[in-house]
Amino acid sequence: MTVKRKKVDISINKKDVTYVKSLKYQIFDALKKGDETISSKVAKAFGTTRRRALEKLSSLEEDGLLTSEFKNCRFPSGSVAKTRIFTRK
């Protein structure tokens, strides 16, 4: 006696899954060539912590997509701080 097997569909389609970019590449795509940014602005824009934003920016730098340097910056509050500035290549 043969057993009739039920056909099972295990493929995914656009109704099942939405593809999203990782935060790291969302940040990269938001920067145009030559744009400068700091981790606090990235964190605010993407709703994450400054630490996580800094990790993603550092990772992009390690991948050769950004460069960084420390500069003294004056903020709207009037304070001046040495800040790591990231620039998209």
Buried (B, 14 or more C-beta within 10 A) or exposed (E): EEEEEEEEEEEEEEEEEEEEEEBBEBBBEEBEEEEBBBBBEBBEEBEBEBEBBBBBBBBBBEEEBBEBEEEEEEEEEEEEEEBBBBBBE
